[in-house]
Amino acid sequence: MSQNDLQDHWQKVYSGKSETELTWFEDKPETSLSLIAQCAKPSDRIIDVGGGASRLADELLILGFSDVSVLDVSEQALLQSQQRLGKRAKDVHWLVADITKWQPSRKYTLWHDRAVFHFLTQENQRQAYIDVLSQAVAPNGTVIIATFALDGPEKCSGLEVVRYSPKTLDAVLGNNFKLIESKQQHHQTPKGGTQFFQYSKFIKQT
Ligand SMILES: C[S@@+](CC[C@H](N)C(=O)[O-])C[C@H]1O[C@@H](n2cnc3c(N)ncnc32)[C@H](O)[C@@H]1O
């Protein structure tokens, strides 16, 4: 998919539906929050990659995190979050970018990605993501990546995905990221379906 097609696809997704109708919608992203709470402190620099209209940023602000960034290829998705947050939207750094082409200008202590990496079906896309990840995360920083699990759906939003276990994701990220924890999630979609996710937490080594 070209850069324009990618952006068009996600702009249409978020223009056509409200956040609560999307299969990946979570009223409160409990699994992410529990993994973040174990290792982060409010002064940490956190980025939610492909954050879309997720309510993770809202919850992080409530918990007192003062340096929260949300990046997404769809400006429409970020607008939904900004409207929901109202005055608090100014407390978040909003970044519109394709993560595989993004050039980070600072280092983050915590990188969170729920359901973005699994869309990268080509080796060169995954390598580009890992290059950006390596540049953007500070040494000893934390990386949380959630994808569909091996028994999760084969597609999301009409697009093919690659499914992972913590072990296969660890192998793809390579030696610079040490797997320290993983969790499974049985996500309930708004229409009552169940999707199996895996969440893996890594520490960047250098
Ligand atoms: C399945 S949604 C998950 C959204 C959010 N993380 C959540 O859990 O609610 C995938 C998100 O990734 C974004 N996305 C897809 N490909 C991307 C890319 N290459 N760079 C940045 N964002 C991307 C989409 O716009 C969408 O918001």
The ligand as an SDF file (V2000), in Angstrom:
LIG
                    3D

 27 29  0  0  0  0  0  0  0  0999 V2000
   -6.4020   -1.0920   14.8910 C   0  0  0  0  0  0  0  0  0  0  0  0
   -6.1310    0.6160   15.1170 S   0  0  0  0  0  0  0  0  0  0  0  0
   -5.5870    0.6880   16.8110 C   0  0  0  0  0  0  0  0  0  0  0  0
   -5.7010    2.0710   17.3880 C   0  0  0  0  0  0  0  0  0  0  0  0
   -5.2530    2.1980   18.8490 C   0  0  0  0  0  0  0  0  0  0  0  0
   -3.8920    1.7840   19.0310 N   0  0  0  0  0  0  0  0  0  0  0  0
   -6.1710    1.4560   19.7760 C   0  0  0  0  0  0  0  0  0  0  0  0
   -5.7530    0.4650   20.3770 O   0  0  0  0  0  0  0  0  0  0  0  0
   -7.3210    1.8880   19.9020 O   0  0  0  0  0  0  0  0  0  0  0  0
   -4.6240    0.8820   14.2140 C   0  0  0  0  0  0  0  0  0  0  0  0
   -4.1880    2.3270   14.2080 C   0  0  0  0  0  0  0  0  0  0  0  0
   -2.9020    2.4280   13.5920 O   0  0  0  0  0  0  0  0  0  0  0  0
   -2.8860    3.5220   12.7070 C   0  0  0  0  0  0  0  0  0  0  0  0
   -1.8630    3.1730   11.6990 N   0  0  0  0  0  0  0  0  0  0  0  0
   -1.9040    2.1720   10.7980 C   0  0  0  0  0  0  0  0  0  0  0  0
   -0.7670    2.1190   10.0910 N   0  0  0  0  0  0  0  0  0  0  0  0
    0.0230    3.1210   10.5770 C   0  0  0  0  0  0  0  0  0  0  0  0
    1.3220    3.5810   10.2570 C   0  0  0  0  0  0  0  0  0  0  0  0
    2.0660    3.0050    9.3010 N   0  0  0  0  0  0  0  0  0  0  0  0
    1.8280    4.6350   10.9460 N   0  0  0  0  0  0  0  0  0  0  0  0
    1.0830    5.2360   11.9260 C   0  0  0  0  0  0  0  0  0  0  0  0
   -0.1590    4.8390   12.2670 N   0  0  0  0  0  0  0  0  0  0  0  0
   -0.6830    3.7920   11.5990 C   0  0  0  0  0  0  0  0  0  0  0  0
   -4.3040    3.6360   12.2000 C   0  0  0  0  0  0  0  0  0  0  0  0
   -4.6410    4.9130   11.7240 O   0  0  0  0  0  0  0  0  0  0  0  0
   -5.1030    3.2480   13.4410 C   0  0  0  0  0  0  0  0  0  0  0  0
   -5.3780    4.3760   14.2410 O   0  0  0  0  0  0  0  0  0  0  0  0
  1  2  1  0
  2  3  1  0
  2 10  1  0
  3  4  1  0
  4  5  1  0
  5  6  1  0
  5  7  1  0
  7  8  2  0
  7  9  1  0
 10 11  1  0
 11 12  1  0
 11 26  1  0
 12 13  1  0
 13 14  1  0
 13 24  1  0
 14 15  1  0
 14 23  1  0
 15 16  2  0
 16 17  1  0
 17 18  1  0
 17 23  2  0
 18 19  1  0
 18 20  2  0
 20 21  1  0
 21 22  2  0
 22 23  1  0
 24 25  1  0
 24 26  1  0
 26 27  1  0
M  CHG  2   2   1   9  -1
M  END
$$$$
